Amino acid sequence: MRIAIVGTGYVGLVTAACFAELGHTVIGVDIDRKKIQKLSSGKSTIFEPGLEELIVHGLKGKRLSFTTDLQTTLHKVDIVFSAVATPQGKDHHADLSAVFTVTETVAASADHDILFVNKSTVPVGTGRECERRIADILRKRKKKIRIPVVSNPEFLREGMAVSDTIMPERIVIGINESTAAGVHEPLLRKGVAKSSINARALMENLYRPISRTGKPIIFMSRESAEIVKYASNAFLATKISFINMLAELTEKTGANIRDVALGMGLDSRIGHRFLHAGIGYGGSCFPKDVKALLATARQCGCDFGIIEATDSMNTRARERFFERILTFLPKKSTVGVWGLAFKPKTDDMREAPSLDLVSILIAAGHRIRAHDPATMENARKILPRGIRFCPSPLEAARGADALVLLTEWDEFRGVDLRELKKTMKGTDLFDGRNVYEPSAVKAAGLRYHGIGI
Ligand SMILES: NC(=O)c1ccc[n+]([C@@H]2O[C@H](COP(=O)([O-])OP(=O)(O)OC[C@H]3O[C@@H](n4cnc5c(N)ncnc54)[C@H](O)[C@@H]3O)[C@@H](O)[C@H]2O)c1
């Protein structure tokens, strides 16, 4: 099939490369000219394991190409995906301006029936609003073409994005009666002719290379699909905040949060995943999606007290850890920071704890030596000046009064703790992800500060 994917960021680029790998002809579209130039030369613009190989393979096989020209692209494809960002906007609502820009460009330029698929995370009702805007523009253009709007939320995890896309646990597709007909709902009621497009069949064909391996495609209404995405992220965030809440209690009572999590997680109804105490969730999705869901709930008059608590507990988890660090640090300390990205195996720094901590430490007069395996280039552009970026973990720890682990990259887990002790000046090790055994840290002559331990 011929597909355009608009927005070649963490989601759009992976989706484009994977669909091309699965045999579709894919055009990745972005407004960022530099990004398109780099991608066209076979270089990935993000750090994501396995992605660059797929980009090169797709380009060589002529199934994948990149452009900034959406208008021309629309004449060549059957399906257009919107995978643009939906960052936090006014009053915590998702900022949908990029989604609507793409929607309106498609409506203003398409010359044949085309399926519009929303892959961005958007609040419930956005599909309907896209459909309304499309109908308005087509009416003004006096164009008798149909552009049905489908919701197809994305569940990939950065760092695992390629395998998550090729082997997803589920594919959720939201199609309404109006979508199936390819017209805006009120027009459908007036009996306007149906589209030549069969949205469900197109989506089934598109995903066949994946669904034939047994991965389920679930069809539902567009509104339900839009909610599934926010509900999933808010649920996972709640699990994280729940264990971080208990970590405060285990600290105060001499219990150990790891044992508590182990004892809980072995119950198959609960499970171990997302039950690790730490400095809370960050990244480009959980913080903004939790807040956007709350904003939608408020707008609809629903009481989402559980999610409110999830959000505030996340702030508290981070603050508690930062306060502890500040309490222990002597004046004008040198602090080694391990991990700047919001999680391992990505270079994404959006809402990363490092952004807050580094600023707080610098404002308090401390010096920073930092290392991250993938995101030093990004970090240099975003973090305040005066940070010493070091080529290895031990270099970042050299002469440090204290070391703070913020991101649980594998290479930090297996570090030789005795070597680390020799490299540092001080002895405090702040483990923001509970990856070290306190007894091993102690045996190496370091002082351990974990969470809930
Ligand atoms: N990053 C994730 O792990 C993840 C996972 C699931 C869902 N999502 C959702 O997917 C969406 C995209 O997220 P992302 O992380 O890929 O964002 P991103 O910021 O990495 O990428 C967005 C891309 O869209 C481009 N863009 C913006 N406006 C454009 C326009 N008018 N025309 C063409 N290109 C345009 C930008 O230049 C950028 O390259 C968001 O709604 C997000 O919530 C993200």
The ligand as an ORCA input file, in Angstrom:
! r2SCAN-3c Opt
* xyz 0 1
  N       7.375      9.268     21.832
  C       6.692      8.221     22.260
  O       7.220      7.314     22.913
  C       5.230      8.095     21.923
  C       4.579      6.866     22.115
  C       3.228      6.771     21.806
  C       2.534      7.865     21.333
  N       3.187      9.055     21.176
  C       2.442     10.186     20.637
  O       2.789     10.304     19.256
  C       2.782     11.692     18.866
  C       4.138     12.059     18.302
  O       5.094     11.953     19.328
  P       6.660     11.977     19.026
  O       7.331     11.652     20.299
  O       6.938     11.166     17.807
  O       6.856     13.526     18.671
  P       8.163     14.219     18.046
  O       8.203     15.591     18.601
  O       9.334     13.330     18.228
  O       7.862     14.270     16.487
  C       6.928     15.122     15.893
  C       7.436     15.468     14.501
  O       6.400     16.164     13.811
  C       6.993     17.182     13.027
  N       5.950     18.162     12.708
  C       5.384     19.081     13.516
  N       4.453     19.780     12.836
  C       4.426     19.285     11.584
  C       3.666     19.578     10.416
  N       2.733     20.512     10.409
  N       3.918     18.867      9.306
  C       4.859     17.904      9.284
  N       5.604     17.577     10.357
  C       5.385     18.261     11.493
  C       8.133     17.683     13.886
  O       9.091     18.385     13.127
  C       8.653     16.383     14.482
  O       9.656     15.809     13.656
  C       2.401     12.469     20.122
  O       1.024     12.683     20.119
  C       2.773     11.528     21.254
  O       2.030     11.756     22.415
  C       4.522      9.191     21.447
*
